Amino acid sequence: MSLGSILLIGFAMSTDAFAAAVGKGAAMRRPHFLQALRAGVIFGTIEALTPVIGWALGLAAAAYVSAWDHWIAFVLLGLLGARMIHAGLRKTPEDDDATPARHGFWNLAATGFATSIDAMAVGVGLAFLDVNIVVVATVIGICTLVMVTTGIMLGRVLGALAGKRAEIIGGLILIGIGAAILYEHLGGGGGLPTL
């Protein structure tokens, strides 16, 4: 998998966390950079760990499904992408967490885990491909850290609209990567496109 594809996965996995961070930033009263960075570290750490867990689970099952691995990756990424697009299209500002001005560790960790379920499923799909999961998980974690920190700082300015658009874009990216994996494995190309 090319570095460009890994970066796209990292961006796609961080868009739902960004959407949540925009909502949290909008609920905070003039958030400071250190508050935003703290949230980014919490979200990024969780988002980096969940694909590794999914990858380990997928690896355990890889021997049983190796003939269908590209279809599994395609379906998982496609479903996750479609779910993200659906969530982005139907969200209203009232759907975002009605969070207090102060966000404690457990509140942030619970939100971070909720937004990282898709990263775990992507990890399952990646177990069937020739990828370095540590690199992918690190990129996902760093992208999430940056996106959440930025989302909180811009939350009062951007509001829920930017969060919805980011989630839709992330879903489209996942569907595109899944289609590229399927295309490659069906003999249509020499690999995922590079940026």
N, C-alpha and C positions, 0 to 999 in steps of 0.2 A: 504494500500500500504506500502510495507516494506521500510526501510531506504535505502537499497541498490537500490531499484527501483527509489526512489526519487533522489538519487545521480546520477543514470544513466540518468534520465531526465534532471537534472541540467547540466550534462556534455554535453548531446546531444544538449540542447538549447544554450549552449555557444560556440559550435564549429563554427557556422557561424560568430559569433562576433569575435572569435579567428582568423578566416581566414581574416576578414576585418582588424583586428588589425595588423596582420603580414604585410599586404599590407601598412598600414599606417606607421608601424615601419620602413619598408624598404624605405619609402619615406622621412623619417625624417633623419636629420643629427645627428647621435649619440644621440639618445633620452636619457634624464635623467629619473631616476626612478620616480621622482615626476610627470613628464609629463605623463608617462605610467600609474601611479596610478590614476591621474586625469581622464584620458580616461577610465580606468577600473571602476571608481566610476560612471561616467556618463552612460556608457553602462550597468553596473550592476543594477543601479537604474531603468533604463527604462525596462530592461529585467525582473526585478522583478515585475514591475507594470503591464505589459501587460498580463501575465497569469491571474492576478486577474480580470482584465477587461473582458477577455474571459470567465473566470469562472462565473462571475456575469451574463453575457449574456447567457451562457449555463444553468445556474441555473434557469433563468427566463423561459426557454423553457423546462426544465426537466420534468415537469408534463405532457407535451404533447408527450414526446418521451421516457418515462421510459422503455417501453417494448423493445426498440431498442437501449438503451444506450451503451451496449457493442459493438454493430456493429458500432455505430457512432464513439466511441473512436478508434476502430480498423481502420476504414476507414480514419479518420482524421490523426491519427498517421502514417498510411501506406502511405497516399498521401504526407504528409510532409516529411517523410523519403525518399520516392522516389524522391521528388523534390530536397532535399539536395544532394542525391547521384548523380542525373543528373547534378546539378550545379557544384558539385565537379569534375565530369568527364569531363565536357566541358569547364571549366575555363582555360584560358591561362593567363600568367603574365600580358598581356595587358588588360585583363578584370578587374583587380583590379583597385580600384579608383586611378586615377592619381592625387594624393593629393599633395598639397604643403608641404614644410618642416614644416610649422606652421599649427596647427589644432585648430581652434577656437571652442568655446562651441557649436555653432549652427551646425557647420560641424559635430562634434562628435555626437551631439544629433540626427541629421538627420540620420546619419549612424547607430547609436544605435537603432533608431526606425525601420529602414528598416530591420535590422537583428533580430528584436524582433517580427515581425509579426507571425512567426511560434509559438512563445511562447504564443501569444494570442489564436491561434487556439488550442494549447495543453490545455490551460486553459478551453476552451469550452468543450473539451473532458473530462477533469477532473471533470467538474461539474456533470457528470453522475456517478461518482465513489465516494466511501466513502474515501475522502482524506481531510486533513487539508491544505487548499489552502495557508494559511500564511506560513506554514512550506515549502511547495513546492516552493512558490514564493521566499522565503528567500534563499533557497538552490540554486535556479536558479540564483538569483542575486549575491550570493557569488561566485558561479562557474564562472559566467561571469566576475566578477571583477578580479578574479585570472587569468582567461584565457586571457582576453584582456590586462591586465598589462604584463603578460608573453609574449603574442604575439607581443606587441610593442617592448619590450626589445630584443626579439629574431628576430624581423622582418628582420634586415639586414643580419642575419646569415641564417635563415631558408628560406626566400623568399616565393614565392607563392606555391611551391610544398607542404610544410607542411600544409598550409592552405587548399589546395584541399583535402589532405588525411584526415584531421580532419573533414571536412564537410561530406565526404563519411562515415567515422566511425560514426558520429552523426546520419546520416540518417539510417544506419543499426541498431543502437541502438533503434531509434524510431519505426522502423518496428518490431523489436523484442519485444518491450514493448507492442505494439498494438496487436501482435499475442498472447502474454501471457495473456492480458486482455480478449481477445476473448476466449481463451482456458479455462480460469478460469470460465467465465460466462456460458460456454456451458457444465460445469460440469466435466471438465477434470482434475482439480487440486485444491489444497487447497490454492492457492494464487500465487502471483508473486514470482519468485525466490528471495531469499535473498543472499546477498554477505557476 
